[in-house]
Amino acid sequence: MRLAQILSMLPFAATLMLAQPQAIETYTAAIKLRSEDPQPHVLRGNVYKAMGQLPAAIADWQQAIHLGLQVPVVYNSLGAAFAELGEHQKAVDAYTRAIKLRLDDPEPYRSRAAAYSHLGRKNDAIDDLDYCLSLKPRYVDALLDRGLIYALSGQFARGIEDFDHALQLDPKNLKAYALRGRFRALSGNLQAALDDYNQAIGPSQTDPFVYLERGEVYAMLKKLPEALQDRDRAVQLKPDLPEAYIARGGSYHLMGQHEKGLADRTEAIRLNPQMADGWFARGSAYYLMGDFQKAESDLKEAVSLNPKSSEMNAVLAKAEARIHEAKPASQQQAPPAAIPVTIAPPSPPPPPKLAAKPVDAEKHHRKGRDLLQKGQHRAAIDELTEAIAAKPDLALAWNARGYAYLILRDYPSALKNFNQAIELNPKYANAYRNRAAARKAAGDAPGSAADLERAKQLERQLSP
């Protein structure tokens, strides 16, 4: 009994002073001595968490709850572990229990908002962050979270308002500058975006993606040496990042240094041979250089990895057409000769086909939205296309795919998707806001204004 009593008073920080396997053995012994005491389960779960063994940690924390320990900290730990494992609905449930046990803590509201966002429940996420900020009005990270959700939903102006507020509270917040720069760039305000990235980078920035984003703005402003410098810095910061080599290769090609550009795209492929964008980037470079045979080979590989990409398929078709055009007339395929018709005996009926496994539209929809959150827009389009194929009336998926196209600046595709989302759900306020952004980017200012006004009307109707 003495061992269990000591453990019940031992703070978690002290347990980390022990070797982790030794701590596990100690708490396991305590559990055997006092099987009805939840505290050793909590402490052993904490050690499992520190060791990265999340399922074991979850099992211990759940056992502690089963034994009667109803405290917010255990539910918050459960929520964080479920979120890390990608089990976002379970994370929501755990955070909800934590909130019920203590209504005045802003943290579980913020954490639950992140889980809601992964589930595509943006309105619920916004509600949680609103309440979190009502409890802690100067909570900069919550402002950034809410701004990001607004901006990822196509509501750039509302997102930028939150980033502005965060910077008023914390003028040196590099993340706030980077986020505001990203969405100012997507709104077409390139010079303001560049100013933000200059603030975000400063002397201490070590995130390669911030350099890649500023490099993209420089490239759009036709400042090619500056773009190359940023992309080179991203390579230096993370030499195993394929995206950095793809981007730097693009700069080299734009500056006429094609050997260096091809070398960078080749390195991206070496780092991740399963990344379709690497093959597509090199194949596109070969195509622009007029080497259509090599372009065809790379583009076929890209399409095999991402067969649903309309852009990759279109460039491959162009390469194949150029190869066909270059062939002498004698080598071009002649039309097939007429084949004599013969009457064959009737064939036996084909065996019955097995029913295809039904496609889970919601699963693809959730995965697509998760990919959107991570900035993997092309992969998100593929998942959302699967969702739409399985459930063509899923307006949420049409809207999400439209947003992915919007971010990729494919405005015609974005508009088609937003149109379909609105046709399926004429009261879909967020789809109107997204279509407003796409129309504005495509140069249709009157249409954009009309959509924005319609979104506001719908939101007013939904307000209590």
N, C-alpha and C positions, 0 to 999 in steps of 0.2 A: 504493500500500500504506500510505503514511503516514496517509492519511485514515481508513482502516478501523482502524488501530491506535489512533489517537486516540479514535475512537468507541467502541472496545471498552473503553476506560477511563473513558468519560464517564458519570457517574452520571445516573440518570433525572431527579433534581431539577434538574440543570443544563440538561437538554434543555428543560425548561419555561421557562427563561429566554429561549430562542429563540422567535421567532414560529413558531406551529405549522406553517403551510405550509412555512416555511423548514426546519424540523426534518424534515418528511416528505421534502423534496427531498434533504436532506443524507444521511438514512439510506438513501434509495433509491439514491443514488450509492454509498454504502458497500456495499450489497448487490450492486451490479453489479461492484464491484472485488473483493469476496470472497464469491462466491456460496455457498460452503460454510460460512461463519461464521454461527452462529445468533444471535449477540449483536445485530447490527443489526436483525434481525427482531423480537427482543424489544423493543428500544428504540422501533422504529417502531410496534409494536403498542401500546406504552404511550402514545405520542402520539395514535394513532388513538382509543384509549380516552378520553383527555382531551378529544378533540374530539367525543366522542359517536358515533363511527363504529364501532360494536361489531362488525359482520361483518368489516370490514377488520382490526380488532385481532385477532379470533379467527383469521383466516387467517394473520396473521403469527406468532402464538404457536404455532399448529399446525405451521407450517413450521419454526420453531425446534426444536420437539420432533422433527420428522421428521429434522432435521439432527443429532440426537443430544443435545440439551440436555434432560436429565431432571432437573429441579429442582422442588421443591414450589411455589415462588413462581409459576412459569409455569402450573402446573395450577390453583393457586388463582385466578389471574387469569382463566383460561379458565372455571372454574366460576362465578365472579361474573358474567362477561359472559353466559354461557348463562342464568343465573338471571334476569338483568335482561331478557333477550329472551323469558322465559317458557318456555325449553326446559329444563325441570327435570330430565328424565332424563339429558340430556347434562351438566347441572351435577353431578348425582350421580356420573356416571362420572369427571368431571374431579377432583372432590374425593376420590374413592376412590383415584385415582392419587397425589394429593398425600399422602394419609394413608399409603399404602404406602411412600412415600419417606421419610416422617418420622412415626413413630408417636406421638411425645410432644408434638405441637403440638395444643393444644385447638381452635384456630380452624377448621380444615377440618371437624372433627366438628360444630361448631356450624353452619357454613354448609351442610354436607350435611344436617343435621337440617331446616333450613328448606326445602331442596329436597324432601326426603322428605315433609314436611308438605303442600307444594303438590300432591304426587302422591297424597295421601290415605293415605300409609303412616305413620300416626301412631305405631305401635309401633316402627318403625325409627327414627323421629325421636326418640322418647323414649330408645331405646337409645343413640343418638349423644350426646344431651345428658347422659345418665347418665355416659358415658365421659368426655365433655368436662369434667364437674364432678369426676370422679375425678382428672383431671390438674390441675384448677384449682378447688379447692373453694369459693373465695370469688368466683367469677365471677358477678357480679350479673346481667349481661345473659343469660347462659345459664340462670340460674334463672328469669328472667322469661319467656324463650322456652319453657321446659318447663312453667311454670305456665300459660301461655297455651294450649299444646296440650292439657294436661289439661282446662282449663276449657272450651275449645271442643269437647271431646269429651263434655261434660256432667258431667265429674268436678270439680265446683266446689270441693269440699272439698280435694282434692289440689292443685288449682291455687292455691287461697288459701294453702295451706301453703307453697308455693314463694314466693308474694308476701310472706308473713310473713318468711320466711328472708331474702329480698332486702332487706327493710326493716331487719332486724336488722343486716345488714352495711352498709347505706347508708341511714340514717334520713331522708335528704333526697332520696331518689330519687322524683321526681314521677311518672315513668311507673309505678312500682310501686304508688303510691297510686291512680292512675287505673285501672289494671287490677284491683286488688283491689276498688275501688269498683264497677266495672262488674259483676263477678260476684257481689259481695254483693247488688247490686240485683236481679240475675236470680235469686238464691236467695231473694229476698223480704225480706232484711234491710236495709230502706230507710234507717233511721237510721244504721247503721254505714256504709252506702254513702255517705251524705251526709257523714259525718265524713271519710271517705277523700277524697272530691272536694274538700272544703274544704282539706285538706292538699295535694292535687295542684295546685290552682289557685294559691294563694298570690299573691305579688306579681309573679311572673315568667312565668306561664303564658300562652302565646300560641297554643295549639292550640284552634281553634274547636270541635272535636269534643268536647273535655273539657267545655267550657261547655254544649254541647248535651246531653251525658250527664247533667251535674248538673241542668240544667234539666228533664230528663225525670223525675229523682228528685223534684225539687221539685213537679212537676206531680202525680206519683202521691201525694205527701204533701198535696196540695191547697193548697200554698203558691204561689198563682198569681202574685202580684207578683214573688216571687223567681225563679220559672221564666221569666217575661217578661224580667226583668233579664239573666239568663244568656243567653237566646236573642238578645236585643238585642246583647249583647257579642259573640256569635258572628258576627252580621251585621257589626259594626264591624271585627272582626278579618279577615274574609274576605267582602267585599261581593259577590263573584261566586259564592258557595256556595248553590245552590238549596235544599239541605236546611235551611240556617239560616232562610231565609224561610218554608219550609213549617212549621217548628217554631214560629217567632215568630208566624206567622199563627194557628196553633192556640191559642197563648196569648191572642191578641187575641179570638178567637171565644169562648173560655171566659170571658173577662171582659166579654163583651157588646159589644166594639168591632168590629162586623162589617165595617164599611167598611175599617178598617185590616187586618183579617184577610184580606179578599178582595184587597186591594191587594198584600199580601205573597205570597199564592198566585199572583197574576197575574205578579208579578216573578219568581217561581221558574220559571214557564212561559216567560217571556221569556228567561231565562238559559239554559234547556235545554228547548226544545219537544219533544224526544224522550224526556223523562223522564216515564214514566207516573204516577209518584207525585205530580207537581205537578198534573196534570189531575185525578187522583183526589182530592187534598186539596181543591182548589177545588170540584169537583163535589159532594163530601160536604158541604162547608160550605153550598152552595146548597140541597142536599137538606134539611139540618137547619133552614135558614131558610124552607123551604116553597116555594122557587122551583124547582119540579120540571122546568120546561122547560130552564132553564139547567143544572140538575144533569144532566139527560139528555144534553145536548150535550157537557159536559165528560167525563162518565163514558163516553160512547161513544168519545171520543178516547183516554181512558185504556185502555179495553179493546182498542182497535185497536193500541195500542203494546204491550200485555201481555195478549194474548187468553187466556192460561192462568190468569190470576189469578182464583181462585174468589171472593175478597172483592170485587174490582172488578165482576165479573159479577153478584154478588148485589145490590150496591147499585144497579147500573144497572137490574136487574129490578124492584127496589122503586120506583125513580123512574118507570119506565115504567108500573107498575101504578097509581101515584098519578095520573099524567096520565090514564090510561084511566078511573079512577074519577071524575075531575073533569068528564069530558065529559057533556053532556046525553044522555039515552037515545036521542034521535033521531039523534045523531051517532055512536053506537057501532055498530060494524060488525055488520050483520045476517048471519045464516047464509046461505050461498050457496044460490040456487034450484037445484032439481033440474035436471040437464042431461039431455036426451034421449039415450038410448043408441043409437049407430049402429055398425054393423059396418064397420070399415075394413079395407082390404087389408093383408096382413101386411107389416110393416116389414122392410127388409133388416137383416141382423145387424150390430150395431155393430162398428166397426173394433177390432182387438185393442189393448188398452191396453199402453203401454210399462211395463215393470217399474219400480216405484218405486226410487229410489236408497236402498240400505239405510242405516239410521240407525246411526251409530257410538255404541253405548251407553257405551263406556268414555270416549270423547271428551267426551260430555255430562256423564258422572260426574265426570271430572277438572275440567272447567270449573266445574261446580256447586260442587265443593269449593274451588276457587280463589276463587270469589265469596263463599263462607262465610268464608274467611280475611280477605277484604276488608270483611266486614260487610254485604255486599249480599245480604240474606237472601231477599228476594222474587225477585230475579233468579236466585239459587241454586235456589230451588224450581222455577222454570221449567226450568232446565237438568236438574235431577235428575228432573223429571217426564218429560222427553224420554228420559232414560236408562232409566227404569222402563218406559216405553211400548215401547222397543226390546228390553229384556231384563227381563221381569217378575220373574225369579228373582234379580236382583242385590241381595242383602241389603244390601250396602254403601250403595247409593243410597237404599234405603228408610230406613236408619238416618240417613244424612246429611240427607234431607228432613225426617225427624222432628225432627232437631236444629234445623233452620231454623225449623220451626213452634214448637218449644219457645222459642227466643229471641224469637219474635214473640208469645209468650204465647197461642198458639192450641193449648191443651192437648188438646182432643179430637182434632184432626188429628195432633198429635205422637204421641199414644198409638196411633192407628190405624197410623201408619207404623212405630213401634217394635214393635208387635205383629206386623206383617207381616215385619219383619226377623228377629224371633225365630222366627217360624214357619218361615221359610226356612232359618235357621241357629240351631238351639236351643242351640248352644254359643257364641253371639256375646256375649261378656262385656260389651263396650262398649254394646251395644244394651240389655242389662239395666240397666247404670248409667244410661243416658240415660232409660230408661223409669222408673227409680226417681225421677229428678229431676222428670219430668213428673207422675208420680203424687203426689209430695210437693206440687208446686205446685198440683195439682188438688184437694188435700185428702185424698188417700188415703194416710195415713201407714202403715197396716199393709201395703198393697200395695207401697209404696215400700221399706219395710224388707225385705220378702221378696225383691224384685228385687235390692236391694243385696247381700244375703247370697248370692243365687245368683251374682251377678257375682264376688264374692270366691271362691266355691268354684271357679268356672271358671278364674279367674286362678291359683289355687293348683295346679290340675291342669296348667296350661300352664307352670308354673315348673319350671326344671331341678332 
